Amino acid sequence: MAQRHIEVFTTGCPGCEPAVNLVHEMAGPNCQVVVRDLRSNGDATAKAAEYGITRVPAVVVDGRVAECCTGAHGPTREGLSAAGVGRC
């Protein structure tokens, strides 16, 4: 199985922490999880702009913003599962 690349965009705020924890909880051994903090990493800001991310927390799986992260509700277990988190 190929390794899945998961990026979690955050600002380090208390509202983002549960999403980061959920991704880590769901990620399997073949998932590479990278947390990108927009406050302290200019590269993260540029990457978020590339993906069209306008709110955090947001999760990107293999270069695609998870559908659950495009609306107002943010990451959910069901949405992350549908995006492929947990199947790696």
MDAnalysis code that builds the backbone (N, CA, C; Angstrom):
import MDAnalysis as mda
import numpy as np

u = mda.Universe.empty(264, n_residues=88, atom_resindex=np.repeat(np.arange(88), 3), trajectory=True)
u.add_TopologyAttr("name", ["N", "CA", "C"] * 88)
u.add_TopologyAttr("resid", np.arange(1, 89))
u.add_TopologyAttr("resname", ["MET", "ALA", "GLN", "ARG", "HIS", "ILE", "GLU", "VAL", "PHE", "THR", "THR", "GLY", "CYS", "PRO", "GLY", "CYS", "GLU", "PRO", "ALA", "VAL", "ASN", "LEU", "VAL", "HIS", "GLU", "MET", "ALA", "GLY", "PRO", "ASN", "CYS", "GLN", "VAL", "VAL", "VAL", "ARG", "ASP", "LEU", "ARG", "SER", "ASN", "GLY", "ASP", "ALA", "THR", "ALA", "LYS", "ALA", "ALA", "GLU", "TYR", "GLY", "ILE", "THR", "ARG", "VAL", "PRO", "ALA", "VAL", "VAL", "VAL", "ASP", "GLY", "ARG", "VAL", "ALA", "GLU", "CYS", "CYS", "THR", "GLY", "ALA", "HIS", "GLY", "PRO", "THR", "ARG", "GLU", "GLY", "LEU", "SER", "ALA", "ALA", "GLY", "VAL", "GLY", "ARG", "CYS"])
u.atoms.positions = np.array([
    [0.850, -1.179, 0.000],
    [0.000, 0.000, 0.000],
    [0.893, 1.238, 0.000],
    [0.556, 2.201, -0.840],
    [1.327, 3.430, -0.925],
    [1.068, 4.304, 0.294],
    [2.083, 5.058, 0.642],
    [1.932, 5.947, 1.795],
    [1.031, 7.115, 1.429],
    [0.128, 7.455, 2.315],
    [-0.795, 8.571, 2.126],
    [-0.202, 9.795, 2.835],
    [-0.244, 10.935, 2.163],
    [0.304, 12.174, 2.713],
    [-0.850, 13.042, 3.204],
    [-0.857, 13.333, 4.501],
    [-1.927, 14.102, 5.120],
    [-1.329, 15.364, 5.728],
    [-1.891, 16.500, 5.348],
    [-1.451, 17.784, 5.888],
    [-2.597, 18.380, 6.697],
    [-2.286, 18.840, 7.898],
    [-3.276, 19.494, 8.749],
    [-2.839, 20.946, 8.908],
    [-3.672, 21.860, 8.437],
    [-3.375, 23.287, 8.543],
    [-4.066, 23.835, 9.780],
    [-3.302, 24.574, 10.575],
    [-3.777, 25.049, 11.866],
    [-3.149, 26.409, 12.175],
    [-3.705, 27.062, 13.167],
    [-3.075, 28.268, 13.704],
    [-2.645, 28.036, 15.146],
    [-2.711, 26.796, 15.581],
    [-2.320, 26.472, 16.938],
    [-3.349, 26.867, 17.979],
    [-4.533, 27.221, 17.533],
    [-5.569, 27.672, 18.459],
    [-6.268, 26.479, 19.113],
    [-6.961, 26.708, 20.225],
    [-7.678, 25.615, 20.897],
    [-8.724, 24.948, 20.001],
    [-9.274, 25.681, 19.045],
    [-10.254, 25.102, 18.138],
    [-9.652, 24.148, 17.123],
    [-8.364, 24.287, 16.860],
    [-7.681, 23.414, 15.895],
    [-7.172, 22.119, 16.530],
    [-6.886, 22.165, 17.804],
    [-6.284, 21.022, 18.489],
    [-7.093, 19.728, 18.346],
    [-8.431, 19.764, 18.495],
    [-9.191, 18.518, 18.330],
    [-9.051, 17.922, 16.926],
    [-8.959, 18.766, 15.905],
    [-8.800, 18.260, 14.538],
    [-7.440, 17.582, 14.365],
    [-6.409, 18.186, 14.894],
    [-5.068, 17.598, 14.824],
    [-5.068, 16.250, 15.545],
    [-5.652, 16.213, 16.734],
    [-5.717, 14.966, 17.502],
    [-6.513, 13.902, 16.760],
    [-7.616, 14.284, 16.119],
    [-8.443, 13.332, 15.387],
    [-7.672, 12.728, 14.217],
    [-6.958, 13.549, 13.475],
    [-6.163, 13.032, 12.355],
    [-5.113, 12.058, 12.866],
    [-4.410, 12.419, 13.927],
    [-3.392, 11.517, 14.480],
    [-4.019, 10.209, 14.967],
    [-5.194, 10.305, 15.566],
    [-5.893, 9.116, 16.057],
    [-6.301, 8.194, 14.912],
    [-6.773, 8.776, 13.818],
    [-7.285, 7.986, 12.697],
    [-6.190, 7.488, 11.761],
    [-5.070, 8.183, 11.707],
    [-4.015, 7.854, 10.750],
    [-3.440, 6.471, 11.030],
    [-3.250, 5.732, 9.965],
    [-2.661, 4.407, 10.080],
    [-1.155, 4.461, 9.911],
    [-0.515, 3.301, 9.943],
    [0.940, 3.246, 9.867],
    [1.505, 3.701, 8.519],
    [0.694, 3.707, 7.485],
    [1.160, 4.160, 6.175],
    [0.721, 5.582, 5.862],
    [0.384, 6.336, 6.897],
    [0.032, 7.746, 6.739],
    [1.197, 8.601, 7.209],
    [1.551, 9.565, 6.394],
    [2.535, 10.563, 6.806],
    [1.738, 11.814, 7.154],
    [1.703, 12.178, 8.419],
    [0.941, 13.341, 8.878],
    [1.902, 14.496, 9.126],
    [1.575, 15.628, 8.504],
    [2.359, 16.846, 8.686],
    [1.409, 17.932, 9.183],
    [1.734, 18.542, 10.314],
    [0.941, 19.652, 10.837],
    [1.624, 20.937, 10.399],
    [0.863, 21.790, 9.713],
    [1.404, 23.041, 9.194],
    [0.765, 24.211, 9.958],
    [1.567, 24.851, 10.793],
    [1.108, 25.965, 11.625],
    [1.282, 27.267, 10.851],
    [0.182, 27.899, 10.513],
    [0.210, 29.116, 9.714],
    [0.821, 30.304, 10.458],
    [0.863, 30.248, 11.781],
    [1.428, 31.362, 12.561],
    [2.928, 31.418, 12.465],
    [3.556, 30.274, 12.375],
    [5.014, 30.248, 12.509],
    [5.749, 29.714, 11.289],
    [5.018, 29.458, 10.208],
    [5.672, 28.845, 9.062],
    [5.177, 29.509, 7.783],
    [6.019, 30.339, 7.192],
    [5.654, 31.022, 5.947],
    [5.368, 30.058, 4.824],
    [6.075, 28.926, 4.790],
    [5.813, 27.922, 3.766],
    [4.402, 27.359, 3.910],
    [3.937, 27.228, 5.142],
    [2.589, 26.715, 5.384],
    [1.551, 27.676, 4.822],
    [1.795, 28.969, 4.985],
    [0.872, 29.972, 4.466],
    [0.808, 29.901, 2.942],
    [1.949, 29.763, 2.309],
    [1.989, 29.660, 0.848],
    [1.291, 28.382, 0.380],
    [1.514, 27.284, 1.084],
    [0.887, 26.009, 0.732],
    [-0.624, 26.094, 0.900],
    [-1.091, 26.718, 1.974],
    [-2.530, 26.891, 2.193],
    [-3.138, 27.703, 1.048],
    [-2.438, 28.728, 0.602],
    [-2.931, 29.538, -0.511],
    [-3.012, 28.705, -1.786],
    [-2.020, 27.853, -2.024],
    [-2.045, 26.961, -3.193],
    [-3.292, 26.087, -3.204],
    [-3.655, 25.582, -2.038],
    [-4.821, 24.707, -1.926],
    [-6.141, 25.476, -1.876],
    [-6.074, 26.784, -1.730],
    [-7.290, 27.589, -1.631],
    [-7.933, 27.526, -0.255],
    [-7.153, 27.198, 0.747],
    [-7.665, 27.105, 2.118],
    [-7.908, 28.508, 2.656],
    [-9.118, 28.739, 3.141],
    [-9.476, 30.052, 3.672],
    [-9.848, 30.012, 5.136],
    [-9.962, 28.805, 5.721],
    [-10.259, 28.692, 7.157],
    [-9.567, 27.445, 7.697],
    [-9.287, 27.510, 8.976],
    [-8.635, 26.388, 9.652],
    [-9.502, 25.930, 10.810],
    [-9.364, 24.707, 11.240],
    [-8.443, 23.715, 10.723],
    [-8.909, 23.185, 9.374],
    [-7.943, 22.778, 8.577],
    [-8.221, 22.177, 7.279],
    [-7.282, 20.995, 7.089],
    [-7.791, 19.970, 6.419],
    [-7.006, 18.760, 6.186],
    [-6.921, 18.513, 4.688],
    [-5.708, 18.221, 4.227],
    [-5.456, 17.907, 2.825],
    [-4.913, 16.488, 2.777],
    [-5.521, 15.653, 1.932],
    [-5.098, 14.261, 1.793],
    [-4.610, 14.057, 0.366],
    [-3.349, 13.699, 0.243],
    [-2.736, 13.469, -1.069],
    [-2.986, 14.618, -2.042],
    [-2.834, 15.842, -1.531],
    [-2.933, 17.018, -2.383],
    [-4.330, 17.547, -2.633],
    [-5.343, 16.956, -1.995],
    [-6.722, 17.423, -2.179],
    [-7.319, 17.800, -0.831],
    [-7.935, 18.974, -0.773],
    [-8.588, 19.406, 0.464],
    [-9.762, 18.465, 0.727],
    [-9.802, 17.925, 1.943],
    [-10.901, 17.025, 2.308],
    [-12.214, 17.776, 2.212],
    [-13.219, 17.139, 1.631],
    [-14.528, 17.763, 1.427],
    [-15.094, 18.330, 2.726],
    [-14.850, 17.635, 3.838],
    [-15.378, 18.102, 5.118],
    [-14.745, 19.410, 5.566],
    [-13.670, 19.811, 4.935],
    [-12.965, 21.026, 5.336],
    [-13.263, 22.205, 4.422],
    [-14.179, 22.030, 3.498],
    [-14.491, 23.121, 2.578],
    [-15.683, 23.944, 3.053],
    [-16.421, 23.451, 4.030],
    [-17.588, 24.175, 4.546],
    [-17.288, 24.816, 5.885],
    [-18.332, 25.165, 6.570],
    [-18.200, 25.877, 7.840],
    [-17.964, 24.962, 9.029],
    [-18.129, 23.664, 8.859],
    [-18.083, 22.768, 10.015],
    [-16.695, 22.233, 10.345],
    [-15.801, 22.157, 9.406],
    [-14.467, 21.658, 9.667],
    [-14.406, 20.143, 9.685],
    [-13.235, 19.600, 10.011],
    [-13.004, 18.157, 9.937],
    [-13.921, 17.360, 10.866],
    [-14.440, 16.270, 10.331],
    [-15.222, 15.319, 11.119],
    [-14.645, 13.933, 10.889],
    [-14.920, 13.030, 11.794],
    [-14.454, 11.652, 11.644],
    [-14.962, 11.063, 10.325],
    [-16.243, 11.274, 10.034],
    [-16.846, 10.727, 8.826],
    [-16.229, 11.347, 7.571],
    [-16.043, 12.663, 7.614],
    [-15.471, 13.355, 6.469],
    [-14.029, 12.958, 6.212],
    [-13.262, 12.810, 7.273],
    [-11.871, 12.394, 7.114],
    [-11.784, 10.963, 6.604],
    [-12.670, 10.110, 7.083],
    [-12.717, 8.731, 6.603],
    [-13.031, 8.690, 5.111],
    [-13.990, 9.514, 4.685],
    [-14.347, 9.575, 3.269],
    [-13.180, 10.076, 2.411],
    [-12.327, 10.918, 3.003],
    [-11.163, 11.450, 2.283],
    [-9.999, 10.465, 2.256],
    [-10.123, 9.367, 2.994],
    [-9.076, 8.357, 2.967],
    [-8.221, 8.276, 4.211],
    [-8.467, 9.134, 5.192],
    [-7.708, 9.053, 6.440],
    [-8.189, 7.802, 7.180],
    [-7.264, 6.984, 7.619],
    [-7.618, 5.753, 8.309],
    [-7.496, 4.537, 7.409],
    [-7.419, 4.766, 6.101],
    [-7.238, 3.654, 5.177],
    [-5.804, 3.630, 4.672],
    [-4.910, 3.917, 5.562],
    [-3.503, 3.926, 5.168],
    [-2.668, 3.289, 6.259],
])
